[in-house]
Amino acid sequence: MGDHFKTDVDQLAQFLTSLEGCVRELNEARTALAHIRADQIGTSRLDEACDRFQEEWKYGAEQTKKMIDAISEGVKANKKGYEEVEEALEKAFAHIEKSATSSGTGNAR
């Protein structure tokens, strides 16, 4: 069963970095657009559409950030859990090995 389920903790860390990059890029795009005022673009109808877009973009970006943050927290918790399990297994195997060699049997299975 364990052969079919594998987790690469380094991949989880890379995924977290990617998520953080997405949030950063989303904020940079929104910030870049925030400097353009609707009255600089053209007609009043276009200006209104741009203002509406800015408001919706800001709301959407904020909602996306919340979702990405929630996913990031989950991935961080999973990564920590996997690391703790790996550490506990390493300690258990080291203890078993030490016990087997100290008892003089050396042929423990």
N, CA, C and O atoms as CSV, one atom per row, in Angstrom:
chain,resi,resn,atom,element,x,y,z
A,1,MET,N,N,0.833,-1.196,0.000
A,1,MET,CA,C,0.000,0.000,0.000
A,1,MET,C,C,0.870,1.249,0.000
A,1,MET,O,O,0.575,2.196,-0.728
A,2,GLY,N,N,1.927,1.275,0.791
A,2,GLY,CA,C,2.809,2.424,0.863
A,2,GLY,C,C,3.535,2.704,-0.436
A,2,GLY,O,O,4.000,3.820,-0.671
A,3,ASP,N,N,3.633,1.676,-1.289
A,3,ASP,CA,C,4.309,1.864,-2.577
A,3,ASP,C,C,3.530,2.783,-3.504
A,3,ASP,O,O,4.093,3.348,-4.441
A,4,HIS,N,N,2.244,2.933,-3.247
A,4,HIS,CA,C,1.399,3.720,-4.143
A,4,HIS,C,C,1.215,5.165,-3.688
A,4,HIS,O,O,0.643,5.978,-4.415
A,5,PHE,N,N,1.690,5.480,-2.509
A,5,PHE,CA,C,1.523,6.836,-1.993
A,5,PHE,C,C,2.880,7.387,-1.588
A,5,PHE,O,O,3.524,6.897,-0.659
A,6,LYS,N,N,3.292,8.408,-2.302
A,6,LYS,CA,C,4.582,9.024,-2.007
A,6,LYS,C,C,4.413,10.539,-1.977
A,6,LYS,O,O,3.675,11.118,-2.774
A,7,THR,N,N,5.110,11.156,-1.047
A,7,THR,CA,C,5.063,12.608,-0.925
A,7,THR,C,C,6.479,13.145,-0.938
A,7,THR,O,O,7.338,12.706,-0.173
A,8,ASP,N,N,6.702,14.087,-1.806
A,8,ASP,CA,C,8.011,14.735,-1.888
A,8,ASP,C,C,7.912,16.072,-1.155
A,8,ASP,O,O,7.307,17.021,-1.651
A,9,VAL,N,N,8.514,16.131,0.029
A,9,VAL,CA,C,8.431,17.323,0.863
A,9,VAL,C,C,9.054,18.522,0.149
A,9,VAL,O,O,8.574,19.647,0.293
A,10,ASP,N,N,10.108,18.292,-0.610
A,10,ASP,CA,C,10.725,19.389,-1.359
A,10,ASP,C,C,9.766,19.958,-2.407
A,10,ASP,O,O,9.763,21.162,-2.661
A,11,GLN,N,N,8.955,19.089,-3.012
A,11,GLN,CA,C,7.960,19.558,-3.980
A,11,GLN,C,C,6.893,20.411,-3.292
A,11,GLN,O,O,6.411,21.388,-3.865
A,12,LEU,N,N,6.529,20.041,-2.070
A,12,LEU,CA,C,5.567,20.856,-1.321
A,12,LEU,C,C,6.145,22.244,-1.062
A,12,LEU,O,O,5.444,23.249,-1.180
A,13,ALA,N,N,7.421,22.290,-0.710
A,13,ALA,CA,C,8.068,23.590,-0.471
A,13,ALA,C,C,8.085,24.410,-1.755
A,13,ALA,O,O,7.851,25.618,-1.721
A,14,GLN,N,N,8.359,23.766,-2.881
A,14,GLN,CA,C,8.377,24.470,-4.167
A,14,GLN,C,C,6.969,24.975,-4.524
A,14,GLN,O,O,6.814,26.069,-5.066
A,15,PHE,N,N,5.954,24.171,-4.215
A,15,PHE,CA,C,4.575,24.571,-4.469
A,15,PHE,C,C,4.212,25.797,-3.642
A,15,PHE,O,O,3.547,26.707,-4.138
A,16,LEU,N,N,4.647,25.826,-2.381
A,16,LEU,CA,C,4.404,26.996,-1.535
A,16,LEU,C,C,5.053,28.243,-2.117
A,16,LEU,O,O,4.455,29.319,-2.111
A,17,THR,N,N,6.272,28.099,-2.618
A,17,THR,CA,C,6.968,29.230,-3.241
A,17,THR,C,C,6.190,29.724,-4.451
A,17,THR,O,O,6.067,30.929,-4.668
A,18,SER,N,N,5.662,28.784,-5.246
A,18,SER,CA,C,4.860,29.159,-6.426
A,18,SER,C,C,3.600,29.907,-6.024
A,18,SER,O,O,3.245,30.912,-6.639
A,19,LEU,N,N,2.922,29.414,-4.988
A,19,LEU,CA,C,1.703,30.097,-4.522
A,19,LEU,C,C,2.009,31.514,-4.055
A,19,LEU,O,O,1.277,32.451,-4.373
A,20,GLU,N,N,3.083,31.665,-3.308
A,20,GLU,CA,C,3.466,32.994,-2.828
A,20,GLU,C,C,3.807,33.909,-4.007
A,20,GLU,O,O,3.501,35.101,-3.978
A,21,GLY,N,N,4.433,33.357,-5.032
A,21,GLY,CA,C,4.742,34.136,-6.235
A,21,GLY,C,C,3.479,34.585,-6.950
A,21,GLY,O,O,3.417,35.700,-7.466
A,22,CYS,N,N,2.475,33.721,-6.980
A,22,CYS,CA,C,1.196,34.086,-7.615
A,22,CYS,C,C,0.560,35.280,-6.916
A,22,CYS,O,O,0.089,36.212,-7.567
A,23,VAL,N,N,0.550,35.246,-5.606
A,23,VAL,CA,C,-0.026,36.358,-4.839
A,23,VAL,C,C,0.745,37.637,-5.119
A,23,VAL,O,O,0.152,38.696,-5.323
A,24,ARG,N,N,2.058,37.536,-5.126
A,24,ARG,CA,C,2.903,38.713,-5.371
A,24,ARG,C,C,2.630,39.295,-6.763
A,24,ARG,O,O,2.475,40.507,-6.908
A,25,GLU,N,N,2.572,38.438,-7.783
A,25,GLU,CA,C,2.326,38.913,-9.143
A,25,GLU,C,C,0.937,39.509,-9.298
A,25,GLU,O,O,0.761,40.505,-10.000
A,26,LEU,N,N,-0.039,38.910,-8.654
A,26,LEU,CA,C,-1.400,39.440,-8.698
A,26,LEU,C,C,-1.451,40.833,-8.098
A,26,LEU,O,O,-2.088,41.730,-8.650
A,27,ASN,N,N,-0.787,41.014,-6.980
A,27,ASN,CA,C,-0.751,42.331,-6.336
A,27,ASN,C,C,0.002,43.346,-7.184
A,27,ASN,O,O,-0.397,44.508,-7.264
A,28,GLU,N,N,1.086,42.914,-7.816
A,28,GLU,CA,C,1.853,43.824,-8.673
A,28,GLU,C,C,1.011,44.293,-9.865
A,28,GLU,O,O,1.049,45.466,-10.237
A,29,ALA,N,N,0.253,43.367,-10.458
A,29,ALA,CA,C,-0.595,43.735,-11.600
A,29,ALA,C,C,-1.671,44.731,-11.171
A,29,ALA,O,O,-1.934,45.715,-11.862
A,30,ARG,N,N,-2.285,44.461,-10.024
A,30,ARG,CA,C,-3.331,45.368,-9.533
A,30,ARG,C,C,-2.751,46.734,-9.200
A,30,ARG,O,O,-3.373,47.757,-9.486
A,31,THR,N,N,-1.573,46.760,-8.602
A,31,THR,CA,C,-0.923,48.018,-8.251
A,31,THR,C,C,-0.585,48.820,-9.508
A,31,THR,O,O,-0.752,50.039,-9.542
A,32,ALA,N,N,-0.112,48.127,-10.530
A,32,ALA,CA,C,0.229,48.815,-11.780
A,32,ALA,C,C,-1.009,49.454,-12.404
A,32,ALA,O,O,-0.940,50.563,-12.934
A,33,LEU,N,N,-2.129,48.759,-12.342
A,33,LEU,CA,C,-3.361,49.308,-12.908
A,33,LEU,C,C,-3.947,50.419,-12.042
A,33,LEU,O,O,-4.661,51.284,-12.548
A,34,ALA,N,N,-3.659,50.404,-10.770
A,34,ALA,CA,C,-4.226,51.399,-9.859
A,34,ALA,C,C,-3.725,52.812,-10.174
A,34,ALA,O,O,-4.384,53.792,-9.825
A,35,HIS,N,N,-2.589,52.924,-10.816
A,35,HIS,CA,C,-2.030,54.242,-11.122
A,35,HIS,C,C,-2.699,54.902,-12.329
A,35,HIS,O,O,-2.527,56.097,-12.567
A,36,ILE,N,N,-3.458,54.115,-13.081
A,36,ILE,CA,C,-4.136,54.670,-14.253
A,36,ILE,C,C,-5.527,55.111,-13.834
A,36,ILE,O,O,-6.327,54.301,-13.367
A,37,ARG,N,N,-5.803,56.341,-13.996
A,37,ARG,CA,C,-7.118,56.879,-13.657
A,37,ARG,C,C,-8.013,56.810,-14.883
A,37,ARG,O,O,-7.573,56.996,-16.017
A,38,ALA,N,N,-9.250,56.542,-14.624
A,38,ALA,CA,C,-10.206,56.394,-15.715
A,38,ALA,C,C,-10.301,57.657,-16.562
A,38,ALA,O,O,-10.504,57.573,-17.773
A,39,ASP,N,N,-10.159,58.814,-15.948
A,39,ASP,CA,C,-10.306,60.051,-16.721
A,39,ASP,C,C,-9.129,60.282,-17.662
A,39,ASP,O,O,-9.137,61.248,-18.425
A,40,GLN,N,N,-8.122,59.422,-17.624
A,40,GLN,CA,C,-6.978,59.545,-18.532
A,40,GLN,C,C,-7.166,58.711,-19.798
A,40,GLN,O,O,-6.372,58.817,-20.733
A,41,ILE,N,N,-8.203,57.892,-19.834
A,41,ILE,CA,C,-8.332,56.930,-20.923
A,41,ILE,C,C,-9.138,57.465,-22.100
A,41,ILE,O,O,-8.705,57.333,-23.244
A,42,GLY,N,N,-10.274,58.052,-21.853
A,42,GLY,CA,C,-11.053,58.497,-23.003
A,42,GLY,C,C,-12.456,58.888,-22.656
A,42,GLY,O,O,-12.681,59.738,-21.794
A,43,THR,N,N,-13.410,58.267,-23.329
A,43,THR,CA,C,-14.813,58.631,-23.181
A,43,THR,C,C,-15.326,58.318,-21.775
A,43,THR,O,O,-14.739,57.510,-21.056
A,44,SER,N,N,-16.412,58.958,-21.398
A,44,SER,CA,C,-16.963,58.740,-20.058
A,44,SER,C,C,-17.434,57.298,-19.890
A,44,SER,O,O,-17.312,56.726,-18.808
A,45,ARG,N,N,-17.963,56.719,-20.943
A,45,ARG,CA,C,-18.415,55.324,-20.877
A,45,ARG,C,C,-17.233,54.381,-20.641
A,45,ARG,O,O,-17.322,53.445,-19.846
A,46,LEU,N,N,-16.146,54.637,-21.330
A,46,LEU,CA,C,-14.937,53.831,-21.142
A,46,LEU,C,C,-14.354,54.068,-19.756
A,46,LEU,O,O,-13.877,53.136,-19.108
A,47,ASP,N,N,-14.395,55.319,-19.303
A,47,ASP,CA,C,-13.901,55.648,-17.965
A,47,ASP,C,C,-14.678,54.880,-16.889
A,47,ASP,O,O,-14.091,54.325,-15.960
A,48,GLU,N,N,-16.009,54.859,-17.034
A,48,GLU,CA,C,-16.850,54.141,-16.073
A,48,GLU,C,C,-16.542,52.645,-16.095
A,48,GLU,O,O,-16.475,52.007,-15.044
A,49,ALA,N,N,-16.358,52.090,-17.278
A,49,ALA,CA,C,-16.038,50.665,-17.404
A,49,ALA,C,C,-14.698,50.348,-16.743
A,49,ALA,O,O,-14.547,49.315,-16.091
A,50,CYS,N,N,-13.738,51.236,-16.916
A,50,CYS,CA,C,-12.422,51.043,-16.303
A,50,CYS,C,C,-12.495,51.130,-14.784
A,50,CYS,O,O,-11.859,50.344,-14.082
A,51,ASP,N,N,-13.264,52.080,-14.281
A,51,ASP,CA,C,-13.438,52.190,-12.830
A,51,ASP,C,C,-14.096,50.929,-12.267
A,51,ASP,O,O,-13.676,50.404,-11.236
A,52,ARG,N,N,-15.122,50.458,-12.950
A,52,ARG,CA,C,-15.828,49.257,-12.514
A,52,ARG,C,C,-14.870,48.049,-12.524
A,52,ARG,O,O,-14.855,47.232,-11.604
A,53,PHE,N,N,-14.075,47.973,-13.600
A,53,PHE,CA,C,-13.108,46.885,-13.704
A,53,PHE,C,C,-12.106,46.944,-12.550
A,53,PHE,O,O,-11.774,45.918,-11.955
A,54,GLN,N,N,-11.631,48.141,-12.242
A,54,GLN,CA,C,-10.671,48.306,-11.137
A,54,GLN,C,C,-11.250,47.788,-9.833
A,54,GLN,O,O,-10.575,47.085,-9.081
A,55,GLU,N,N,-12.498,48.134,-9.567
A,55,GLU,CA,C,-13.135,47.701,-8.331
A,55,GLU,C,C,-13.290,46.185,-8.295
A,55,GLU,O,O,-13.010,45.547,-7.280
A,56,GLU,N,N,-13.739,45.613,-9.413
A,56,GLU,CA,C,-13.925,44.167,-9.478
A,56,GLU,C,C,-12.581,43.443,-9.420
A,56,GLU,O,O,-12.468,42.397,-8.781
A,57,TRP,N,N,-11.573,43.988,-10.079
A,57,TRP,CA,C,-10.243,43.392,-10.063
A,57,TRP,C,C,-9.700,43.365,-8.638
A,57,TRP,O,O,-9.133,42.364,-8.198
A,58,LYS,N,N,-9.877,44.466,-7.927
A,58,LYS,CA,C,-9.401,44.534,-6.549
A,58,LYS,C,C,-10.106,43.489,-5.693
A,58,LYS,O,O,-9.459,42.765,-4.936
A,59,TYR,N,N,-11.427,43.409,-5.809
A,59,TYR,CA,C,-12.193,42.434,-5.038
A,59,TYR,C,C,-11.754,41.010,-5.401
A,59,TYR,O,O,-11.508,40.188,-4.519
A,60,GLY,N,N,-11.660,40.728,-6.696
A,60,GLY,CA,C,-11.251,39.397,-7.151
A,60,GLY,C,C,-9.853,39.034,-6.683
A,60,GLY,O,O,-9.600,37.900,-6.277
A,61,ALA,N,N,-8.951,39.997,-6.742
A,61,ALA,CA,C,-7.574,39.760,-6.300
A,61,ALA,C,C,-7.538,39.471,-4.800
A,61,ALA,O,O,-6.796,38.599,-4.348
A,62,GLU,N,N,-8.331,40.196,-4.042
A,62,GLU,CA,C,-8.379,39.972,-2.597
A,62,GLU,C,C,-8.952,38.584,-2.283
A,62,GLU,O,O,-8.440,37.886,-1.408
A,63,GLN,N,N,-10.004,38.188,-2.989
A,63,GLN,CA,C,-10.600,36.869,-2.773
A,63,GLN,C,C,-9.627,35.759,-3.179
A,63,GLN,O,O,-9.509,34.746,-2.490
A,64,THR,N,N,-8.943,35.957,-4.286
A,64,THR,CA,C,-7.959,34.976,-4.746
A,64,THR,C,C,-6.831,34.849,-3.733
A,64,THR,O,O,-6.371,33.743,-3.449
A,65,LYS,N,N,-6.387,35.968,-3.191
A,65,LYS,CA,C,-5.326,35.937,-2.180
A,65,LYS,C,C,-5.774,35.162,-0.948
A,65,LYS,O,O,-5.001,34.385,-0.388
A,66,LYS,N,N,-7.018,35.370,-0.522
A,66,LYS,CA,C,-7.535,34.634,0.633
A,66,LYS,C,C,-7.513,33.128,0.367
A,66,LYS,O,O,-7.126,32.342,1.232
A,67,MET,N,N,-7.933,32.733,-0.842
A,67,MET,CA,C,-7.949,31.313,-1.176
A,67,MET,C,C,-6.530,30.745,-1.245
A,67,MET,O,O,-6.264,29.649,-0.751
A,68,ILE,N,N,-5.637,31.495,-1.859
A,68,ILE,CA,C,-4.243,31.039,-1.953
A,68,ILE,C,C,-3.624,30.949,-0.566
A,68,ILE,O,O,-2.886,30.007,-0.279
A,69,ASP,N,N,-3.913,31.910,0.290
A,69,ASP,CA,C,-3.405,31.862,1.668
A,69,ASP,C,C,-3.911,30.620,2.399
A,69,ASP,O,O,-3.157,29.968,3.122
A,70,ALA,N,N,-5.192,30.295,2.207
A,70,ALA,CA,C,-5.766,29.115,2.857
A,70,ALA,C,C,-5.101,27.839,2.331
A,70,ALA,O,O,-4.782,26.937,3.106
A,71,ILE,N,N,-4.897,27.769,1.026
A,71,ILE,CA,C,-4.221,26.607,0.435
A,71,ILE,C,C,-2.794,26.524,0.965
A,71,ILE,O,O,-2.318,25.443,1.312
A,72,SER,N,N,-2.117,27.661,1.026
A,72,SER,CA,C,-0.735,27.687,1.525
A,72,SER,C,C,-0.660,27.170,2.956
A,72,SER,O,O,0.233,26.391,3.290
A,73,GLU,N,N,-1.584,27.595,3.794
A,73,GLU,CA,C,-1.585,27.137,5.190
A,73,GLU,C,C,-1.787,25.622,5.257
A,73,GLU,O,O,-1.138,24.939,6.049
A,74,GLY,N,N,-2.685,25.104,4.427
A,74,GLY,CA,C,-2.912,23.661,4.394
A,74,GLY,C,C,-1.681,22.901,3.932
A,74,GLY,O,O,-1.322,21.875,4.510
A,75,VAL,N,N,-1.041,23.405,2.895
A,75,VAL,CA,C,0.164,22.749,2.379
A,75,VAL,C,C,1.284,22.817,3.419
A,75,VAL,O,O,2.013,21.843,3.607
A,76,LYS,N,N,1.425,23.962,4.096
A,76,LYS,CA,C,2.441,24.086,5.149
A,76,LYS,C,C,2.197,23.065,6.258
A,76,LYS,O,O,3.133,22.422,6.734
A,77,ALA,N,N,0.948,22.922,6.661
A,77,ALA,CA,C,0.611,21.970,7.725
A,77,ALA,C,C,0.910,20.540,7.271
A,77,ALA,O,O,1.451,19.744,8.037
A,78,ASN,N,N,0.559,20.219,6.028
A,78,ASN,CA,C,0.845,18.880,5.505
A,78,ASN,C,C,2.339,18.634,5.420
A,78,ASN,O,O,2.818,17.559,5.780
A,79,LYS,N,N,3.074,19.624,4.945
A,79,LYS,CA,C,4.528,19.496,4.833
A,79,LYS,C,C,5.136,19.241,6.206
A,79,LYS,O,O,5.990,18.369,6.363
A,80,LYS,N,N,4.697,19.998,7.187
A,80,LYS,CA,C,5.210,19.829,8.554
A,80,LYS,C,C,4.874,18.434,9.069
A,80,LYS,O,O,5.708,17.787,9.702
A,81,GLY,N,N,3.669,17.975,8.803
A,81,GLY,CA,C,3.258,16.638,9.237
A,81,GLY,C,C,4.126,15.549,8.621
A,81,GLY,O,O,4.562,14.629,9.313
A,82,TYR,N,N,4.376,15.657,7.315
A,82,TYR,CA,C,5.227,14.671,6.648
A,82,TYR,C,C,6.648,14.705,7.214
A,82,TYR,O,O,7.269,13.661,7.412
A,83,GLU,N,N,7.151,15.896,7.467
A,83,GLU,CA,C,8.499,16.013,8.034
A,83,GLU,C,C,8.569,15.378,9.425
A,83,GLU,O,O,9.546,14.709,9.761
A,84,GLU,N,N,7.531,15.592,10.223
A,84,GLU,CA,C,7.494,15.007,11.566
A,84,GLU,C,C,7.432,13.484,11.502
A,84,GLU,O,O,8.089,12.800,12.288
A,85,VAL,N,N,6.645,12.952,10.567
A,85,VAL,CA,C,6.555,11.496,10.412
A,85,VAL,C,C,7.906,10.931,9.976
A,85,VAL,O,O,8.360,9.918,10.508
A,86,GLU,N,N,8.548,11.587,9.007
A,86,GLU,CA,C,9.860,11.128,8.549
A,86,GLU,C,C,10.873,11.135,9.697
A,86,GLU,O,O,11.648,10.192,9.859
A,87,GLU,N,N,10.858,12.197,10.481
A,87,GLU,CA,C,11.782,12.302,11.614
A,87,GLU,C,C,11.504,11.206,12.644
A,87,GLU,O,O,12.437,10.595,13.163
A,88,ALA,N,N,10.239,10.956,12.938
A,88,ALA,CA,C,9.874,9.919,13.908
A,88,ALA,C,C,10.288,8.541,13.400
A,88,ALA,O,O,10.774,7.715,14.173
A,89,LEU,N,N,10.098,8.288,12.100
A,89,LEU,CA,C,10.511,7.003,11.532
A,89,LEU,C,C,12.025,6.827,11.609
A,89,LEU,O,O,12.514,5.752,11.954
A,90,GLU,N,N,12.759,7.883,11.289
A,90,GLU,CA,C,14.219,7.817,11.369
A,90,GLU,C,C,14.659,7.493,12.796
A,90,GLU,O,O,15.536,6.654,13.001
A,91,LYS,N,N,14.057,8.151,13.776
A,91,LYS,CA,C,14.401,7.894,15.182
A,91,LYS,C,C,14.035,6.462,15.578
A,91,LYS,O,O,14.802,5.795,16.272
A,92,ALA,N,N,12.879,5.994,15.141
A,92,ALA,CA,C,12.442,4.640,15.484
A,92,ALA,C,C,13.385,3.597,14.878
A,92,ALA,O,O,13.777,2.644,15.551
A,93,PHE,N,N,13.743,3.781,13.610
A,93,PHE,CA,C,14.653,2.835,12.975
A,93,PHE,C,C,16.038,2.875,13.629
A,93,PHE,O,O,16.683,1.838,13.785
A,94,ALA,N,N,16.485,4.054,14.004
A,94,ALA,CA,C,17.780,4.170,14.682
A,94,ALA,C,C,17.721,3.461,16.028
A,94,ALA,O,O,18.677,2.793,16.423
A,95,HIS,N,N,16.612,3.602,16.726
A,95,HIS,CA,C,16.450,2.947,18.027
A,95,HIS,C,C,16.427,1.424,17.855
A,95,HIS,O,O,17.050,0.697,18.628
A,96,ILE,N,N,15.709,0.955,16.844
A,96,ILE,CA,C,15.641,-0.489,16.571
A,96,ILE,C,C,17.032,-1.027,16.236
A,96,ILE,O,O,17.444,-2.077,16.727
A,97,GLU,N,N,17.736,-0.291,15.398
A,97,GLU,CA,C,19.089,-0.717,15.010
A,97,GLU,C,C,20.008,-0.758,16.221
A,97,GLU,O,O,20.776,-1.704,16.400
A,98,LYS,N,N,19.923,0.273,17.049
A,98,LYS,CA,C,20.764,0.330,18.249
A,98,LYS,C,C,20.425,-0.815,19.194
A,98,LYS,O,O,21.321,-1.441,19.761
A,99,SER,N,N,19.146,-1.088,19.364
A,99,SER,CA,C,18.711,-2.175,20.237
A,99,SER,C,C,19.188,-3.520,19.708
A,99,SER,O,O,19.618,-4.376,20.482
A,100,ALA,N,N,19.114,-3.709,18.402
A,100,ALA,CA,C,19.514,-4.983,17.796
A,100,ALA,C,C,21.013,-5.196,17.924
A,100,ALA,O,O,21.452,-6.311,18.205
A,101,THR,N,N,21.798,-4.164,17.727
A,101,THR,CA,C,23.252,-4.313,17.801
A,101,THR,C,C,23.739,-4.384,19.235
A,101,THR,O,O,24.751,-5.032,19.500
A,102,SER,N,N,23.052,-3.737,20.174
A,102,SER,CA,C,23.483,-3.768,21.573
A,102,SER,C,C,23.117,-5.075,22.257
A,102,SER,O,O,23.730,-5.443,23.259
A,103,SER,N,N,22.123,-5.779,21.727
A,103,SER,CA,C,21.723,-7.055,22.325
A,103,SER,C,C,22.602,-8.195,21.833
A,103,SER,O,O,22.498,-9.321,22.319
A,104,GLY,N,N,23.471,-7.901,20.863
A,104,GLY,CA,C,24.430,-8.882,20.374
A,104,GLY,C,C,23.853,-9.837,19.349
A,104,GLY,O,O,24.537,-10.776,18.940
A,105,THR,N,N,22.622,-9.630,18.923
A,105,THR,CA,C,22.041,-10.551,17.943
A,105,THR,C,C,22.390,-10.151,16.531
A,105,THR,O,O,22.456,-11.030,15.671
A,106,GLY,N,N,22.602,-8.973,16.250
A,106,GLY,CA,C,23.051,-8.476,14.939
A,106,GLY,C,C,22.296,-9.023,13.751
A,106,GLY,O,O,22.363,-8.439,12.669
A,107,ASN,N,N,21.577,-10.131,13.909
A,107,ASN,CA,C,20.828,-10.738,12.797
A,107,ASN,C,C,19.328,-10.476,12.927
A,107,ASN,O,O,18.522,-11.260,12.427
A,108,ALA,N,N,18.951,-9.405,13.580
A,108,ALA,CA,C,17.524,-9.107,13.759
A,108,ALA,C,C,16.863,-8.833,12.434
A,108,ALA,O,O,17.437,-8.196,11.550
A,109,ARG,N,N,15.656,-9.321,12.309
A,109,ARG,CA,C,14.944,-9.148,11.037
A,109,ARG,C,C,13.982,-8.038,11.146
A,109,ARG,O,O,13.282,-7.731,10.180
